[in-house]
Amino acid sequence: MKHLAALLLTSVSALAQTAPQPPAIGNFVYVEQIGSYNNTTVIQTDSEQKRASVTSTGNNNTINVLQENTGNHTVSVQSLTGNNNTLNLIQSGSGNHELAIINLSGTNSNNTITSNQTGAGNKSFNIGLNGTNGASVSVSQTVPVTDSGSMTIQCFSSCGSYSYIKN
């Protein structure tokens, strides 16, 4: 029994270390979405620091993140795995805007990602998808002071459509 308790404590400790750490100030939301046919919405408006971190595994899910008004805006979608998922990510208002969507393994088919970054401030995005088939990715940056972006898509067969619009 002693060995089992030690193993359970190790597992809980290791699990606690994988969750992102909240910032010292501001709004922080961490969502771990597992399963299919889920609808997740995060709205962050009145804070100088807005940070949303989403982990998503499953099919036919919708994830909406809206960050607006003044202050820094950060959205991170990790371990995006599944098919026919929709991500709508909107960052508007003054302040720096950062977006990262990273899929390290697994297959993604027919997923749709739409990101809009508007308002005064620096804008950046980093999208990395592996094993993607038929995905649709659209990133738009409007009124960027300084902007940067990186999009790496690795397809198994049909790649789908990808666009970056800078106004």
Residue frames as qw, qx, qy, qz and C-alpha x, y, z in Angstrom:
[[0.000, 0.885, 0.466, 0.000, 0.00, 0.00, 0.00],
 [0.330, -0.738, 0.098, 0.580, 2.90, 2.37, 0.67],
 [0.371, -0.089, 0.592, 0.709, 4.09, 2.00, -2.88],
 [0.145, 0.638, 0.675, 0.341, 0.69, 2.78, -4.32],
 [0.176, -0.913, -0.267, 0.254, 0.34, 5.96, -2.26],
 [0.370, -0.545, 0.325, 0.678, 3.78, 7.14, -3.38],
 [0.310, 0.207, 0.697, 0.613, 2.85, 6.50, -7.00],
 [0.029, 0.810, 0.571, 0.134, -0.40, 8.45, -6.66],
 [0.269, -0.850, -0.051, 0.450, 1.38, 11.40, -5.06],
 [0.383, -0.273, 0.512, 0.719, 3.93, 11.40, -7.86],
 [0.227, 0.472, 0.708, 0.474, 1.17, 11.40, -10.48],
 [0.086, -0.907, -0.406, 0.072, -0.71, 14.28, -8.84],
 [0.365, -0.707, 0.163, 0.583, 2.50, 16.25, -8.43],
 [0.367, -0.037, 0.616, 0.696, 3.48, 15.72, -12.08],
 [0.138, 0.675, 0.658, 0.305, -0.01, 16.72, -13.24],
 [0.190, -0.903, -0.248, 0.296, 0.04, 19.94, -11.23],
 [0.391, -0.510, 0.331, 0.691, 3.31, 20.95, -12.85],
 [0.357, 0.248, 0.669, 0.603, 1.90, 20.80, -16.40],
 [0.072, 0.866, 0.494, 0.021, -0.79, 23.47, -15.94],
 [0.360, 0.566, -0.008, 0.741, 0.29, 26.99, -16.99],
 [0.355, -0.378, -0.475, 0.711, 1.10, 29.43, -14.22],
 [0.072, 0.898, 0.422, 0.099, -1.18, 32.46, -13.87],
 [0.349, 0.550, -0.127, 0.748, 0.32, 35.93, -14.19],
 [0.276, -0.166, -0.566, 0.759, 0.92, 37.97, -11.05],
 [0.259, 0.389, 0.273, -0.841, -1.82, 40.42, -12.10],
 [0.392, 0.231, -0.465, -0.760, -4.78, 40.34, -14.46],
 [0.855, 0.091, 0.199, -0.471, -7.23, 37.76, -15.75],
 [0.072, 0.387, -0.899, -0.193, -6.08, 34.19, -16.39],
 [0.858, 0.090, 0.180, -0.472, -8.26, 31.39, -17.75],
 [0.003, -0.355, 0.916, 0.186, -7.09, 27.80, -18.27],
 [0.828, 0.153, 0.132, -0.523, -9.45, 25.40, -20.06],
 [0.127, -0.264, 0.936, 0.198, -8.75, 21.72, -20.64],
 [0.735, 0.257, 0.022, -0.627, -11.40, 20.59, -23.14],
 [0.115, -0.204, 0.962, 0.143, -11.61, 16.83, -23.64],
 [0.418, 0.395, 0.794, -0.194, -14.27, 15.07, -25.69],
 [0.147, 0.231, 0.630, 0.727, -16.53, 15.92, -28.60],
 [0.143, -0.669, -0.564, -0.462, -19.39, 18.31, -29.37],
 [0.402, -0.598, -0.384, 0.578, -18.36, 20.92, -26.77],
 [0.201, 0.812, 0.186, 0.516, -18.78, 24.68, -27.00],
 [0.581, -0.457, -0.260, 0.621, -16.27, 26.75, -25.00],
 [0.186, 0.837, 0.151, 0.493, -16.38, 30.56, -24.77],
 [0.550, -0.403, -0.254, 0.686, -13.89, 32.78, -22.93],
 [0.135, 0.860, 0.199, 0.450, -14.54, 36.55, -22.68],
 [0.574, -0.412, -0.223, 0.672, -11.93, 38.80, -21.06],
 [0.208, 0.828, 0.296, 0.428, -12.51, 42.57, -21.07],
 [0.197, -0.926, 0.043, -0.320, -11.54, 44.62, -18.03],
 [0.780, -0.528, 0.164, 0.293, -7.97, 43.91, -17.04],
 [0.089, 0.853, -0.436, -0.272, -4.52, 45.16, -18.01],
 [0.011, -0.374, 0.912, 0.169, -3.38, 41.54, -18.50],
 [0.850, 0.143, 0.143, -0.486, -5.65, 39.06, -20.28],
 [0.085, 0.422, -0.889, -0.156, -4.40, 35.50, -20.74],
 [0.881, 0.059, 0.181, -0.433, -6.29, 32.44, -21.94],
 [0.024, 0.415, -0.897, -0.152, -4.75, 28.99, -22.28],
 [0.850, 0.124, 0.129, -0.495, -6.77, 26.19, -23.88],
 [0.137, -0.275, 0.934, 0.183, -5.92, 22.53, -24.36],
 [0.728, 0.259, 0.075, -0.630, -8.28, 20.77, -26.76],
 [0.050, -0.176, 0.962, 0.205, -8.68, 17.10, -27.63],
 [0.439, 0.398, 0.742, -0.314, -11.76, 15.86, -29.47],
 [0.184, 0.251, 0.681, 0.663, -14.00, 16.31, -32.49],
 [0.113, -0.654, -0.559, -0.497, -16.67, 18.82, -33.53],
 [0.399, -0.616, -0.403, 0.547, -15.80, 21.32, -30.80],
 [0.206, 0.817, 0.155, 0.516, -16.10, 25.11, -30.93],
 [0.552, -0.441, -0.263, 0.657, -13.71, 27.34, -29.00],
 [0.147, 0.853, 0.196, 0.460, -14.36, 31.11, -28.88],
 [0.537, -0.424, -0.252, 0.684, -11.95, 33.51, -27.18],
 [0.139, 0.855, 0.209, 0.453, -12.66, 37.25, -27.05],
 [0.536, -0.438, -0.214, 0.689, -10.13, 39.57, -25.45],
 [0.230, 0.741, 0.300, 0.556, -10.85, 43.29, -25.76],
 [0.268, -0.960, -0.057, -0.057, -10.19, 46.81, -24.40],
 [0.155, 0.840, -0.478, 0.206, -6.85, 48.06, -23.10],
 [0.644, -0.511, 0.561, -0.094, -4.04, 45.89, -21.82],
 [0.095, 0.421, -0.857, -0.283, -2.02, 42.96, -23.08],
 [0.875, 0.124, 0.094, -0.459, -3.86, 40.03, -24.69],
 [0.030, 0.431, -0.894, -0.120, -2.43, 36.48, -24.83],
 [0.901, 0.075, 0.107, -0.413, -4.14, 33.36, -26.24],
 [0.011, 0.449, -0.888, -0.104, -2.47, 29.96, -26.25],
 [0.915, 0.071, 0.040, -0.395, -4.09, 26.84, -27.70],
 [0.096, -0.528, 0.843, 0.022, -2.00, 23.76, -26.98],
 [0.253, -0.025, 0.967, -0.008, -2.30, 20.14, -28.06],
 [0.610, 0.354, 0.012, -0.708, -5.01, 20.86, -30.62],
 [0.051, -0.126, 0.966, 0.221, -5.98, 17.34, -31.66],
 [0.428, 0.418, 0.722, -0.349, -9.15, 16.24, -33.42],
 [0.193, 0.248, 0.688, 0.654, -11.37, 16.75, -36.43],
 [0.099, -0.654, -0.553, -0.507, -13.98, 19.31, -37.52],
 [0.386, -0.610, -0.409, 0.558, -13.15, 21.75, -34.71],
 [0.206, 0.806, 0.215, 0.512, -13.70, 25.52, -34.97],
 [0.496, -0.429, -0.265, 0.707, -11.54, 28.14, -33.23],
 [0.135, 0.846, 0.235, 0.459, -12.58, 31.82, -33.27],
 [0.603, -0.402, -0.233, 0.648, -9.94, 33.98, -31.58],
 [0.160, 0.840, 0.206, 0.476, -10.47, 37.75, -31.39],
 [0.526, -0.423, -0.233, 0.700, -8.09, 40.20, -29.75],
 [0.193, 0.742, 0.289, 0.573, -9.07, 43.88, -29.99],
 [0.377, -0.921, -0.092, 0.025, -8.15, 47.13, -28.29],
 [0.222, 0.833, -0.448, 0.235, -4.87, 48.72, -27.32],
 [0.638, -0.529, 0.553, -0.088, -2.02, 46.70, -25.91],
 [0.093, 0.428, -0.855, -0.279, 0.15, 43.88, -27.17],
 [0.888, 0.107, 0.097, -0.437, -1.63, 40.90, -28.75],
 [0.006, -0.438, 0.892, 0.113, -0.04, 37.43, -28.79],
 [0.893, 0.106, 0.068, -0.432, -1.50, 34.25, -30.26],
 [0.024, 0.433, -0.895, -0.100, -0.02, 30.74, -30.27],
 [0.909, 0.069, 0.104, -0.397, -1.66, 27.58, -31.60],
 [0.080, 0.540, -0.836, -0.056, 0.54, 24.53, -31.31],
 [0.962, 0.001, 0.054, -0.269, -0.29, 20.95, -32.24],
 [0.193, -0.657, 0.724, 0.083, 2.70, 18.77, -31.41],
 [0.068, -0.093, 0.977, 0.181, 1.27, 15.42, -32.44],
 [0.411, 0.438, 0.718, -0.351, -1.88, 13.78, -33.65],
 [0.207, 0.294, 0.659, 0.661, -3.99, 14.30, -36.72],
 [0.198, 0.515, 0.313, -0.773, -6.17, 17.31, -37.41],
 [0.194, 0.282, 0.752, 0.564, -8.70, 17.10, -40.23],
 [0.069, -0.644, -0.538, -0.539, -11.06, 19.82, -41.42],
 [0.357, -0.618, -0.415, 0.564, -10.41, 22.17, -38.51],
 [0.213, 0.790, 0.239, 0.523, -11.17, 25.89, -38.98],
 [0.493, -0.470, -0.256, 0.686, -9.07, 28.56, -37.25],
 [0.182, 0.797, 0.240, 0.523, -9.97, 32.24, -37.54],
 [0.518, -0.482, -0.272, 0.652, -7.92, 34.87, -35.70],
 [0.186, 0.830, 0.187, 0.491, -8.38, 38.65, -35.74],
 [0.531, -0.417, -0.248, 0.695, -5.97, 41.02, -33.99],
 [0.169, 0.759, 0.288, 0.559, -7.03, 44.70, -34.11],
 [0.387, -0.913, -0.122, 0.028, -6.21, 47.94, -32.34],
 [0.177, 0.855, -0.425, 0.239, -3.07, 49.82, -31.35],
 [0.647, -0.548, 0.524, -0.077, -0.13, 47.80, -30.07],
 [0.078, 0.456, -0.849, -0.256, 2.23, 45.06, -31.17],
 [0.898, 0.110, 0.089, -0.417, 0.70, 41.96, -32.76],
 [0.092, 0.466, -0.870, -0.134, 2.23, 38.50, -33.08],
 [0.910, -0.003, 0.143, -0.388, 1.09, 34.98, -33.88],
 [0.018, 0.431, -0.895, -0.112, 2.66, 31.54, -34.08],
 [0.876, 0.099, 0.147, -0.449, 0.69, 28.66, -35.58],
 [0.096, 0.435, -0.885, -0.138, 2.19, 25.18, -35.86],
 [0.853, 0.057, 0.246, -0.457, 0.03, 22.27, -36.99],
 [0.041, -0.360, 0.906, 0.217, 1.25, 18.75, -37.74],
 [0.134, 0.188, 0.971, 0.069, -0.70, 16.08, -39.59],
 [0.331, 0.466, 0.286, -0.769, -3.29, 18.53, -40.86],
 [0.198, 0.244, 0.813, 0.490, -5.74, 17.56, -43.60],
 [0.036, -0.634, -0.611, -0.472, -8.24, 20.00, -45.12],
 [0.307, -0.602, -0.425, 0.602, -7.78, 22.67, -42.43],
 [0.194, 0.798, 0.258, 0.508, -8.76, 26.28, -42.97],
 [0.515, -0.485, -0.248, 0.662, -6.59, 28.92, -41.25],
 [0.211, 0.773, 0.223, 0.555, -7.13, 32.69, -41.51],
 [0.488, -0.501, -0.280, 0.658, -5.16, 35.29, -39.55],
 [0.198, 0.804, 0.245, 0.505, -5.84, 39.02, -39.81],
 [0.467, -0.423, -0.265, 0.730, -3.83, 41.83, -38.20],
 [0.148, 0.824, 0.342, 0.426, -5.24, 45.38, -38.41],
 [0.113, -0.932, 0.129, -0.319, -3.49, 48.61, -37.38],
 [0.886, -0.274, -0.136, 0.349, -0.34, 46.84, -36.25],
 [0.144, -0.939, 0.295, 0.102, 2.41, 48.99, -34.80],
 [0.060, 0.516, -0.846, -0.118, 4.89, 46.14, -34.93],
 [0.908, 0.037, 0.141, -0.394, 3.70, 42.79, -36.15],
 [0.051, 0.446, -0.882, -0.141, 5.19, 39.37, -36.62],
 [0.870, 0.052, 0.175, -0.459, 3.88, 36.00, -37.57],
 [0.014, 0.364, -0.917, -0.162, 4.81, 32.42, -38.17],
 [0.845, 0.123, 0.176, -0.490, 2.63, 29.73, -39.71],
 [0.072, 0.376, -0.907, -0.174, 3.93, 26.19, -40.16],
 [0.832, 0.105, 0.210, -0.502, 1.47, 23.62, -41.50],
 [0.039, -0.328, 0.920, 0.212, 2.50, 20.02, -42.19],
 [0.764, 0.170, 0.024, -0.622, -0.07, 18.11, -44.25],
 [0.571, -0.098, 0.813, 0.056, -0.55, 14.40, -44.84],
 [0.408, 0.422, 0.711, 0.388, -2.65, 14.89, -47.99],
 [0.112, 0.737, 0.353, 0.565, -4.90, 17.84, -48.92],
 [0.361, -0.023, -0.391, 0.847, -3.77, 20.93, -47.02],
 [0.063, -0.800, -0.559, 0.207, -6.87, 23.13, -47.17],
 [0.266, 0.792, 0.125, 0.535, -6.62, 26.95, -47.23],
 [0.569, -0.482, -0.242, 0.621, -4.37, 29.33, -45.33],
 [0.254, 0.774, 0.179, 0.552, -4.29, 33.12, -45.34],
 [0.446, -0.454, -0.281, 0.719, -2.60, 36.03, -43.58],
 [0.161, 0.803, 0.336, 0.466, -4.04, 39.54, -44.00],
 [0.428, -0.365, -0.245, 0.790, -2.26, 42.65, -42.76],
 [0.119, 0.841, 0.384, 0.362, -4.07, 46.00, -42.89]]
